[in-house]
Amino acid sequence: MSGSLSSVEGELNAIVKEFLEYSKLDKALATFEEECQKLGKPIQDLAGKSRRDQRIQKIKNEFLEHFDSGKRTEFFAEWETRLNPERRENDQLCQKLEFYLQIHFAVLPMRKIDHWSKEEVDEAMLHFHYYLESKGSVLSECAELLPYYALPYVPRPNTHPSFAELFQDAWVANLRNKLETFLFEGLKGKDDEEQEPRLIELYHNRDLDLQDARKELKYLERHIEESEKRSVLHAKKCEKLQEECRQLVAVSSLLVTALENAVKGNFVDMDCVLSACTTHLPDLEKLRSESPHFGNSAQVSHPNTAKKPHSSEKLDFNKLKLDIKSSDEKTRALLFQALRWRLTKVSSWQKREEAVLEFVNNDFMDFNTTTEETVKIFMSVRSNDNLLLESFTRFLNALASFVLGRQYLTSNPKLLELLVEHLLTSDPKDDVVLDMILGTLKKLSIRRTSQAYMVEGGVIEWLAGAFHSGAVMSEYARNSAIALLFNLSLCPMGKKRCEPLKVELISGLGRLLQLQDTKISPYVNGILYRILSISSVREYAKEQ
């Protein structure tokens, strides 16, 4: 008998014995055992069970090795392939364990005492952020895990009291023990008496080792396929960047030459220069057509004779304001619409900023007027005509999109007072005027002075009540409202105001997280981070 056969003969005989027992071929089994005894052939005891136990132990050791060495990619690749998909998707214990494992690998780079690698920290937290917005979103209802949804938005979690436990050795050791216990149960599978004989597994090519090899092969094939796709994509990007680099070098050379000639006092025909540049970068033609500075570019080297760029048609603001104050509601609404279009319908951003500058320089809202007029334009927010009110608030929302516009609108607290007053006297509902007011307040809340007034005026209470009650609002209003609450919670006064509203906020924000909306999730998580740093709010969230 060859050495290779003798080394596995006992196991092979055990496989035959296992099959005869499974098939209840008692006479054949007795004869087989008698023949083996006569010929001195070994029969290994419990060969199938032993191999399964060895396999389970091997897989468990691989998991623990990846856990201990911090190999996140390898660990979760094993997690995806080794565990039953149904259990991963339906077993809450398994889902919670995976959540804590994701946290472990997210903060692992920050546990290094000697030095941090910012790249490693950012990459680890990016993986956790992606997990929260994908698979982890199903656990957003769990109060135990809710505080950890703010983890990606905390600059230094190791110094934050809410996450101090994550950086203790006891927490890591406890998580490792939970993982080890879970793996023993999760990988054990069916009881031994329910297992098919290994001979049948071999016949159907379901041998355990072969299954492992096939799974690993599929994983490697998928990994290679993805790598090839990324390689092709990167090659195309690299080729595009190289081409753009060549074009930029050519354009730079032309512009440097033109600049040298201009410095020397030589005539520079900028039209010819720019036309030459356009052959290398065709997008320049579009920029030239949009920018007013190219209108008479040929005279760049002759500043004394250069003409002023063409400007858009100027408005007679005195007549315009008089018409708005004296006209009926419909005409005023149409005028506000036309003025809004000057901010939204023009082709270039520069023209929009010029329009904003016109409104500010001419004090269009009558903020700084010293006359005793009882009717001022900004008072239109108190109009009872819904069409006029809608048109005016749309105009305000558009104007607040510009830095200069926000500075102007917040220069007089009366307008902000009227907007907050209208908000607080309105029920949360799907309404265009409410949409526009929330959008305007969101943009104005970027400024500290506006934040203070809104907090003192009770805006946070209104928002908390709206989220808690699950009020039906448009998507724009909901997104604006959550961003507004985020801005207000950033200031110390706003954060303090949130403490007595913990019941409404935890309930409402939890409901918003369940929507799995990537547009609002960062704001919701940011608010949770702010308010969960308050001990009373944190304790209440843990109790839920």
C-alpha positions, 0 to 999 in steps of 0.5 A: 500500500502506498504511503499516501493511501495509508495516511488517509485510510482510516478516514476513508474507512470512517467515511464508508462506515458513516454512509452504511450507518446512515443507510441502515445497512446493518449487515453490510456494516457488520461485515465491513467492520469484521473485514477491516478487523481481520485485515488490520485496517484502521477506522478513524472514529468520528472522522466527519465530525472531527473534520467539521470541528476542525473547519469551524475552529480554523474559520473562527481562528481566521476571524479572530486573527483579522480582528486582532490585526485590524484587517477590516477588509479581510474580516468583513469579506469572511463575514459576508461569505462564511455566515448565512445570509438569512441570519445576517439580514434577519437576526438582530443579535447578528446585526447588532454585533456587526454594528459594534464590529463596524465601530471597532474598525472605525475607531481602531486607527485612533487607538494608536497611542504613539501616532495617528495617521490622518489618512487611516482615520479618515478612511476608516470613518468613511467606511463606517459612514457608508455602512450607516447610510446603507446596511446600518440604517435598519438599526436606526430605531434601536435607542442603544445604537442611536448615539453612534450615528453621530460618530462620523461627525465628531472631530476627535471621538476619543476625547468625547465623553459619549464615546470614551468607552470605545477606547478602553481595552475592556470594551475591545475584550468584551467585543472579542468574547462576544464575537468568539461566542457568536462564531461558535454558534453561528458556524456550527450549523445543523446538529451532527445527526442531521448532517448528510454523510460525507460520502454524499457530500463528496458525490455531489461535490459538496465537500467542505474543503471544496466549498471553502475553495470555491467560495474563496475562488468566487471571492477572488474572481469578483475581486479581480473583476472589480480591480480590472474595472477600476484599472480601466477607469483609472487608465481612462482618467489618467489619459484624460488628465494627461491630455488636459495637462498638455492643453493647459501647458500649451495655453499657459505658454500662449498667455505667458508670451502675451503677458511678456509682450504686454509688460514690454509695452508691445501691442497684444491682440487678445482676441487672437491670443484667446482664439488660439487658447480656445483651440486647445480648450474649447470651453473657453469659448463659452466662458468668453461669451458669458463674461462681460470682461471679454467684450473689448479684450483687444484693448487690454494693452491700451488702458487709456482707450479701453471701453467700459464693459457692457452692463445690463439695463438699469432699473429706476428703483424710485419708480419701481418702489412707488409702483409696488407700494401703490399697485394692487396685489396682483400687480405687486406679485408680478413685479416681485416675480419679475425681480426674482427672475433677475436673480434666477433666470440670467445666464451668468452668476456675475449678472446675478450678483450685479442685480443683488448689488442693485437691490442693496445699493438702492435699499429696495426693501426700505430698511434704511429709509428715514421717511415717515411712510407707513407702507414699506416694501418688507411689510409685504410679508404681512399681506393677506393676499396669498398670491402676493405673499407667495411671490414676495417670499419666493423673492426673499428666498432667492435673495438670501441665496447670495452672501450680499443678500443675506447681509442686507436682509439681516441688516434690519431685524424687523424683517427677521421678526416678521418671518419668525412671527409668520412661521410661529403662527403657521401650522406645519403643512405642505404650503409654498409660503411656508416652504419659502420662509423656512428656506429663507430662515435656513439661509439667514441662520448661517449668521450668528446674529440671526441665530440668536434672534431665532433661538430666542424667538422660539424657532427651535420649539416650533421645529421640534414640535413639527418633527415630533408630530410627524407633520406633513410637509413638502420635501423642500420644507422638511430639508430646510427645516432640518438644516435650520435646526442643525444651524441653530444647534451649533450655537451654545444658546441653541444647544441649551434650548434643546435640552428641555425638548429632548423627548420631541427631538429624540422622537422626531430625529429617530423618525427622520433617520428611518427615512434613509434620506442621504440628503438629510442624514448628515444634518440629523446625525450632526444634530444628534451629536450636538444634543447627545453631548448633553448628559440628560439628553444622552441618558434619556436616549439610552432609556428609550 
